[in-house]
Amino acid sequence: MINASEDFIKNYPMIFAQSRENPLGVHYWGIECGSGWFGLLEALCERVQAHVDHQKIEQVVFKQVKEKFGDLRIYYSGGDEYINAAIDMAEAFSAIVCENCGAPGVKQRLKGGWIKTVCQACISEFESRV
Ligand SMILES: [Zn+2]
């Protein structure tokens, strides 16, 4: 299992900006996916913020990060073509990373009809939730 925590979020306060929708103290509000994708998100945030800082473009703010039909989905404001492409790549890559643990995964339909990207070891854990 690849360990990942939401601690990285505090390193990107501009991307996960405080707002009325994101109350102070709830620093990872809006992240609605399993921790298996946190490593992918961290790599994305590092590149997004570096690009914003170097190119001096409008700050990118992640409004919502969620899982939908087995894919990572990020709703955001700001950015440019580079940012759009980086986020698109992260979303595409999520389809081969277990949302639960970060190991290589396969997008599949689980018992109960849920479409999830999970590894073999995590299938039973996901299916026990439905
Ligand atoms: Zn897994």
Residues whose N, C-alpha, C, O or C-beta is under 5 A from the ligand:
A	BS01	ZN	C98 N100 C101 G102 A103 C119 C122
